[in-house]
Amino acid sequence: MAGKIAIYQVLPRLFGNTNKSCIPNSSYNTNGCGKLDQFNQEILLRLKSFGYTHIWFTGVIRHASQTAFSQFGIEDQSPLIVKGKAGSPYAIVDYYDVSPDLSNNVAERMLEFEQLIGRCHNAGLKVIIDFVPNHVSRAYKSLVKPSGTEDFGEGDKTDYPFHPTNNFYYIPDSQFVSPVVNETYSYPEQTTREFYEIPAKATGNDCFTSTPKMDDWYETVKLNYGVDILNGGTEYFNPIPDTWHKMRDILLFWAKKGVDGFRCDMAAMVPLKFWEWVIPQVKNQFHHLTFIAEIYEKERYEHFINGGFDYLYDKVGLYDTLRAITMGNGETGEITKCWSSLNGIEDKMLNFLENHDEQRVASDFFMGDPFKAIPALTVALMLNRAPFLIYFGQELGERGMDSEGFSGMDGRTTIYDYWSVSSIREWIESNTLPEIGHLYKELIKIAVTDSAVCYGLKYDLQYANSELAGPDNKKIYSFMRKSDDSLLLIAVNFFSTEKSAAVKIPTGALDYFGLKGQILMDGRDIFGDYSDKFSIIPDQPVEIKLDSYGVRVIKFLL
């Protein structure tokens, strides 16, 4: 049976940048930029040694930027429609191109990406890239599109707010006005570089005005999938809208390059009917592809799974739950409610504690200490068969407390600026893991190698222990995982102090696992340096000592 999927998300722009003296809000030439070739075989094998199965490269496809490579026909975009000097990876300016920032030989940038895919595959890593179907840059213009391919908007009827054959939505008789013009913290040159868009197009976050605000996705324009959003959402899907065909061709283009999956940005902002149409077509040619949906509406989860997606973000479920408990704002019983509310699709969720949108767990805005998130990490890794995601630097205790430019000091690592990530830089240079890195490596290894975690059954012990531990039970969580050859008892402590937990294993749990009437002996901890032994007697508590923010993973012989 297939093992657990473990994804490592990384921004190449930042990952390989060795500049120790980056200046906030500075250019490509000043701060430097990581390159694709810095993911050499040594680095990829180091990542593989953590147990990762996939690597998600964010920011590969060419997006709007304030950096020009004029000798290669690549011009910069106006600061009026670019967030930061480097620009957002989610404001695509050419869906058939690779970001020139990331290449050593700009003329060979696509070849360099293809070679990277080859290196990843040789290291045993599959490659995921972003697919951004809801919006594109306001400056979208493909320089390298295949012969016979039309750009988005090329044949649009721009005097219609909505037309079924258009790629964009328009605000007729208007001119786009960037919110950057009136911002006091804007870069000085932002009032000198003009950008004209007449008529104005609707903004990517469904903002139908020519004057979006700073907190709108003002650098992007909304793509039209045949839905008249301003008139009741009437759908015009017959004939198939032009945007559908264009997006299918883009997916097939990258699949032919050798990528193994797509993380689909804001998938729920695109009609479900499109996904039901496009995913089977693409998978018919590339059966191995994985589709992951960024989606935050729990009531739509099952529809998107049935619509063809392999996995969905579990941000509003397990992430929010674990964050609240870790920060002292929730009880561990909420974990049980969280997974049970998914009605059997929990293994189709993507678990994580960090990604490019979320604050670093070690930041002052979250826990301020990466070790305090180890209980939450353990639950995210081992509670179910779902894949999990590690954001680059998370495993090294990266704090994300830089003020990089457009991205201020907010506990996140910038996606908009040219910058260097100190924890990653030090790890690359020294090839030495900090203590937190060793803990991550141990836990990930268990998650991806132990059959009970990869594809075993789960039994949540929270209810069975609700009356045993008293108030302590609100911050201690335990569960079991079982496969044919492995039985694990996992307990975590969200308290800042040591606790002694009495974890009862009910007869019902052993019956569920097909171990009725058995007394299991010789349990030993496979995480950490503990030497105590454990036995399971049905309906009797197992005494487990837990350090502050501690974790015990106890394996019983079968």
N, C-alpha and C positions, 0 to 999 in steps of 0.2 A: 504493500500500500504506500501511497505517497506520503512523504513527511510533511512537516510544518513549513510554511512559507515564512521566510524572514527577510524583510526588505530594509536596505540601507539607503536612505534618501540623502543626496548630496548635491550641492551647487558647485559645479566645477570652477566657476568664476572665483569662488572663495577658497575652495579646498587646497589648491596648489599654489596659492599666492604666498610667497615667502617674505614679503615686505614687512619688516617689524615696525616701521614708522609711518604707517598710513595716516594721512591727513583727512579729517572729515570733509565730506563734500568735494572730493578731489577727483581728478580725471583718470582715465585709463593710463596715461603716460606717467602721471605722478604716483599713483598708488599701485599700479601693476594689476595683473590679472592671472588667475590660474589657467592652465591649459589642459586640453584633453590628453596630451601625451604624458602628463604627470601621473595619470593612472596607468603606470607601467605594471609589468608582471609582478614585481615585488610588492607594490602597494595593493594590488588586487588580491594577491595571495594572503597578505596580512588581513585584509577584510574578510576573505573567505575563511580564515582561521577562527574568526568570531562565530562562524556558523551561518552567516548570511547566505541566502539562496538567490536573492535578486538585488540589483543595485538600480536605484531610480535616479537618473540624471535630470536635474531640474535646470532649465535655462539653456538647453541645447539648441532648440529651434530659434532662428533669428527673430529678435524682438526689437521694439523701438529703443533707441539708445542715443545719447548725446555724443557718441564717438563715431567719427567718420573714418572710412578706409577708402578714400577717394580714388586712389590709384587702381582700386579693384571695382570701381563703379558703385561703391556703397557709401551713401551719404548719411550724415547724422540727421536725426529728427529734431524738430523744434522743442526747446525746453518747455514750451507752453503745453505740450502733450506727452512729456516724458517725466516719469517720477524718478528722481535721482539722476545721477550722471550715467549710471549703467542701465537704468530702465527696468521695468517689471518684466520678468519672464512670461507673464500672462498677458502681455500686450504684443501679440505676434504681428510682425511686420512682413514676414515672408514664410509661409508654411512649408515651402519646399527647400528651405535653406538652413544652414547651420550658422550659429552665431560666430562672426569673425573674431570676436574677442578671445575665443577659446582655442584658436588655431595658431600654429607657428608659421605655417605657410597658408595665407588667406586664400590663395587660388586653389588650394587643395583641401579646403576645410571639410568638405563632405567625405573625401577619402580618409581624412584623419578620424572622422567619427566612425566610419565603417571599420577602420583598423581597431578603434577602441572596442567596438562590439566584438570583433574577433578575439581581442585580448581577454575580454570578460568571459566569453564562452570557453576559451582555453583554460581559464582559472576556475571554471565551474560555476560562474555567475550568470544569471539571466538579466537582460536589460529592459528596464521600463523607462519610458519617456512620458512627458505631459502631452495630452491632447486637450486643446482649449477650444471647445466647440461653440460657446455662447457668445464670444466677442473676439474682435481683433483690434489691433492698433488703429488709431485714426489715420495713420499714415500708411496703411497697408498698401504694399505694392511689391509684387513678386518679380525678382530679377532673374530667377532661374527656373520658373515653372516649366513643366513639360510642354513640348510643342502641341499646340491646339487647345491648351488650357486657358480659360478666361479667368481674370482676376475677380475677386469679390467686388460687386458693384459695377462691373464694367458695362453691363447692359441694363442697369436699373432705370426705371422711370422715376426720376427724382422729384417730379411734381406731385407724387402721391405719398401721403404719410405711410400708407401700407399698400402694397400690391403683391399678390401671390407669387409673382415671378421675380420680385426684387430680392437681393441679398441683404439689404439694409432697411431700416426704418428712417423716415425723414421728417423734418419739421420745415415744410415749404415756406418760402419767402422769409427765411431767417439766416443768420450767420452765427456759427459757433463762436462762443466767447469763453475762453479758458478762465477758470477760477484763479489760475496762478497770477494773473495780471495784478490783482488787488491784494495779494498776500505780502505782508511786510517782511516775512522771512525768506521770500523768494530770492533766487540767485540774481545778481545784478544784470546779467545778460538776458534774463528772461523777458524783459520788455523790449529787447532789440531784435529778437528773432521772431518774425511774423509767421503766423500759420492761418491759412484761409480755408474755411470749409463752408461752402455755400451750395445748396442749403445745408443747414446743420443736420447731422445724423443723431439718432437716439443713442444715449450712452449705455454702456454695457450692463449696468445694474438696473436696467428697465427704467431709466430716467429719460422721460420724453420731453425734454426742454433743451433749448439752445444754450442755456446758461447753467450747466451743472455746477455743483458746489465742490469744495475741496475733498469732502468725505464721500463724494461719488467716484465712480471709476471713470473719471473724466478723460483719461488717456485712451479709452477704448470706445468702440461702437458695437452696438448690439446687432447680432446676426438674426435674420428673419428666416424662420423655418416654416413659414406658411400659417402663422397664427396672428390674427388681427387683435393684438393685445388691448388696444384702446377701445375696441368695440365688442366687448364681451368675450374675447378670446376665441372668436369663431375660427375654425380650422379649415384650411384649404390644402388638403393633402392629396388631392386627385385632380390633375396629375401630380406626380412626385415633385416637390419643390426643387428648384435649382440648387439651393444651398445643401440639400441632402446629398445630391450627386457629388458636389464639390468636396464635401466632407468625407464621403466614402472614398473618393479617389485619394485624398490626403492620408487616410488610415492605411490604405493599400500601399501607397508609396513608401511609408515608413516600415510597414511590415515586410516589404520586399528588401529593405535595407538590412533586415535581420533582427529588429527589435522583438522582444518577447511579450510585451504588454504595454498597456496605456493606462495611466492615471488620468481620468477624465474630469477636468476642472469644472466645477459647478454644474454637474451633469443634470441636476434637477431643474435647471433653468432652460433646458432644452426639452422639447416634447418627447414623452415616453415612446410615442409611435415611431419617432426617428430611430431610437435605440433598438426597438423591436425589428425595425427594417434593416438597419446597417450592421449590427453585430453578427447576426447569422451569415450575412453575405461575406463579411471579412473572415469569420471563423471557418467558413466553408473552404476558403483557400489556405488559411493558416490556422490549423486546428489547435495549435498549442497556445495561441494568444490568450493573455489574461486581461480582463477589463475590470478596472476598479473605479467606482463612482464616488466622487465627492458629493455627499448629499446629507442634509441636516433635518429632513422632515421624516420623522419616524413612521408616520402614517403611510408613507409612500415606499417604505423599504421593500415590502414583499412584491410590490409592482415592479420595482427595478430589478430585483432578483429574477422574477419571472420574465422580465424584458430582456434578459441576456447577460446581465452583469454577473461576474464571478464573485466580487466582493464589494462591500460598501463601507465608507467611513463610519466608525462608531464614536463620533465626537460627542454628540448630544446624549449618548448613553454611557458607555463605560469610561470614556475620558473624563467627562464632566463629573461623574460619580467618584472616580478615584481621586481627582483633583480636590474635590470638596472634602473627602475624608482625610486626605493627606494634610490638608491645611486646617484640619480641626473643625470643619463645618458640616460634617455628616457622620453617619454611623455605618458600620460595615453591613448591616442588614440591607442597606440600599443596593449593595452589589447583587444580592439575591434577587431583589425586585428588578434590577436592571436587566440581568440576563434572561430572567423568566418572562419579561415583557416582550421579548423578541419572538415569541411563538415558534421556536424551533429553528430560527435562522441565525442563531448566534455564531455558528461556525462560518457564516458567510460575511461576517463583519471584519474590518481591519482594525486591530487594536494598536494604540499608541499612547505615549505620554508627551511626545513632542512631534512637531513638523514645522514647516516654514511659517505657518500662520500662528502657531501657539508660542507661549512664553517658555523659555528654558526652565526646567525644573530647578536648576541651581541658581536661577536669577533671584534678585531681591523681590521680584514681583510674584514669585511662586514660593519655593521653600528656602532658598538661599543656601542650600546644602544638598548636593546630589545624593548623599547617603540616606537622607530622609525619604527619598522616593523609592527606595529599594522594595518595600512592601508592595507599593502600587505596581512597580515594574513586574514583580513576581506574579501578581494576579493577572496583569495584562498578557504576560508570556504563557502562563500555564493553566489558566482557568478553563480554556476550551481549545478546540482544534483550529480556531481562527488564525489567520496570519497576523504578524505583528510588524511594526515599523519602528526603526531607530533612526533618529535624525542626526546627521553627522556632527560629531562633537559631544552629543548627549552621553555617549559611552565614556567620555573623558572628563565629564564634569564641566563642560563648557557653560559659562554663566550668561553669555549674551548681554553683558552690561556695557557694551560700547555704544557711543553716540556717533554713528557712522556718517551721517549727512542727512539725506532725506529721511532715513530711518533714525529716529532719535533714540534716546536711552529708554527702552521699553521692555527689556528682558527678552527681546527677540534678536536673532541674527538677521541682518539686513538682506533683503532680496533686491534692493534698488541701487546699491552703491558698490563701488570698487573697494574691496576691503580684504583684510587677512584675519583669519580666525586663530587666535593664539594657541588654543589647546590642540588644534589639528596641526598647526605648524610645528609645535614642539614634538608631537608624536611622530610626525614624518621625519624630523631631523634626528631624533634620538632613538626611535624604534623602541621606546620604553613606555610601558603602560603604567599609569598611576594606579593607586589602590582601587579606586572606583572602577577603572577599566577592567581589572581582574575580576571584580564581582560581576560586572556585566557579562564578561566572557564566560564565566562559570554558569551563570543562569541561562544565557542563550544556548550554551552547549547542551544543558539538560533539556531545554525546550525543543531543540531540533533533533536530538538523538534518542531521547527516551520514548519508547513506543507508547507509553501511557499518555504522555502529553501530546504527541504527534497525532494520534488517531484513536486514543482510548476513550472510555466512558468517563463521565463526571458525576460525582455525588457531592452536593453542597451540604456541608455539615452545620451551617449557621442555625437552621431551625432546630436541629437536634440538640444544640448547645445553648439555646436562647435563655434557659433558666439556670444553667450550670454556673456560668462565670459572673453573673450579676452585671454591674455597670461595666466591668472590663470587657464584656462581650461586645460592647458597642465599638470597640477599637481593635478587636482581634477577629480575624477571619480565617476559617479553615475549610478545606475541601479535599476530596480524594479523586485520583485519576487511576484508571485500571485498563490494562490491555491483557492479551493472552499471557504475556511473560513479565508484566511489570505492574506493581501496585504502589502508588505514592500517596502519602499523607502530607499535605502542605498547610502550614500555618504561618500567618504573618501578623506582626504587631505594629499598629499605627501609633502606638504610644511613644512618648519621648522618654519613658522610663522602662526598666526591665519588668517583665511580667511572667508569672507562672500560670500557664493555661491548662485547664483540665478539659481535654477534648474528648467527648464521648463519640464512639463509633457505634451507631445503632445497628441492631440486627438487620433492619431494613436495608442498610447500605451493603452489608455482606450478601444478603439475598439478591440485591440488584446486580451485584458483580458476579453472581454465580458461586459464591463462597459460603453458602449456607452451612451453618454448624461448624465452621472451621475456626480454630484459634491460630492466629498468625503470629509467629515469633520472629526474633532476630531482625527487627527493624533498625536501620542505621541511617544517619544523616548523610546525604550525598552533596550537601552544600555547606561550606564552612569547615571549621576545625573541631566540630563536636565529636565526642567519643562515647556518649551515652547510648544505651541500647533500649529498644522499645518492643512491646508486645501488644497485640490487639486481642482483647476479650470483649465479645459482644455486649453492648450496653454498659460497659465500664469505661470510665475516663482514662485517657492516656495523659500523663503529666508531661508537659512540654515547657521547658524554660525558654523564654524569648528575650533576647537583648532589646534595648530601645531601638525602635524601627527595625526589629530583627525578623529573620526569615528562617524557617526550618523546612527542609525538603527531605522527608523520611521515606526510605524505600524498604519494602518488606519482601522477603523471599517467598516465592510461590512454588 
